Amino acid sequence: MTEAKTAHPDDRYAAFRHSSYLRFWVARFFMTFATQIVSVAVGWQVYDLTRDPFDLGLVGLVQFAPALLLVLVTGAVADRFGRRLVMGLASLLEMGCAAALLWLSVRGLGSAAPVFAVLLVFGVARAFFGPASASLVANLVPAKDFANAVAWNSSAWQTATIVGPVAGGLLYGLASEAAYGTAAAMMGIASLLIFSIPKPKQHTETERPSLETIFAGFRYIRSEKVVLGAISLDLFAVLLGGAVALLPVYARDILELGPWGLGLLRAAPGIGAIGVAIWLAGHPIRDHAGIIMFVFVGLFGVFTAIFGLSTIPWLSIVALALLGAADMISVYIRETLIQLWTPDRVRGRVNAVNMVFVGASNELGEFRAGTMAAMIGTVPAVVLGGIGAVGVAGLWAWLFPELRKARRLDGRM
């Protein structure tokens, strides 16, 4: 596996005792941070060019579509050719896309078409990067430290997604070239770190590619109720409970906070999640993981409903922070269960499906929230979504007793 000094079972930094994981963690943080910079800069640049809000929707769609269209390929490639190699090559391709955006900015843009072309390639790179990076962690740390690694991964992701957009906005304010140049440099450093990781042990797929091997991830998910329950729980809970798309309405019309208040509302879930992730790194869940997960998915729905009903700014911010904290605990358990219950030979393909489900739940969740808000009003849409998430937690606990009975997160369930 990987080299590490003997650590106390409750060692907060257990995963970082493995040098391969430390390099991976820094590289993934840099990639996530740089991706956030690119996303913010591209949004501003496209809107500056076209002044059409519809094009902002296309920015997200163009980046998400490859993950959906290539779901049968991305995971299979990671399982066959090595996750470190695929992750490294994908990061180099992302760096190339950032450099291309930099070149387009220096040259001068007359339309958004070249930007969308680069974003399509960027989306392809991210589609390969996601399953490979998610699957590689289990090859870098032993099972006993995996939950600790998940907690640190989540804290890094949350931090990058909060600070990255701010950095992207500030850099774009200086010049679009500053934003893209910084992103490309960070991605280049991340690529070097990834390729510096010693080649880990991995069960690589050796069978000749066929429909059977391509669909192996789907078949495993369908047959393994713990994994199926965990993936589908995230899909439907976020689909119903997501309220991020409606935060501008709350900031402007309900809480009357203005743009600065919107920033607080957007940051609150991430701040709650980071706090819990750091706490989980030193206080891992020892037992009854399945029950705890369902409880906190239910609390995610409860806090969503409280936020939906609140007209008091401080209460709304606290509710969002608690919502993020509850979601972090459920994500921590779900991701650990999915990785440790999945055989290494199909882990890439299972993660490809999982990442499409996660992406779809976020995209469709925002669409659901916006559509319901237009039909029945913003507050009812958020409150009913929260109640729906509570209902999903209860229903899934009944439909998937194997998931409810899952106990330990150290691979000895």
Secondary structure, DSSP 8 states (H G I E B T S, - for coil): --------TT-TTTGGGSHHHHHHHHHHHHHHHHHHHHHHHHHHHHHHHH--HHHHHHHHHHHHHHHHHTHHHHHHHHHHH-HHHHHHHHHHHHHHHHHHHHHHHHH--SSSHHHHHHHHHHHHHHHHHHHHHHHHHHHHS-GGGHHHHHHHHHHHHHHHHHHHHHHHHHHHHH-HHHHHHHHHHHHHHHHHHHHHS---------S---HHHHTHHHHHHHH-HHHHHHHHHHHHHHHHH--GGGHHHIIIIIS--HHHHHHHHHHHHHHHHHHHHHHHHHS---S-HHHHHHHHHHHHHHHHHHHHH---HHHHHHHHHHHHHHHHHHHHHHHHHHHHHS-GGGHHHHHHHHHHHHHHHHHHHHHHHHHHHHHH-HHHHHHHHHHHHHHHHHHHHHH-HHHHH---SSS--
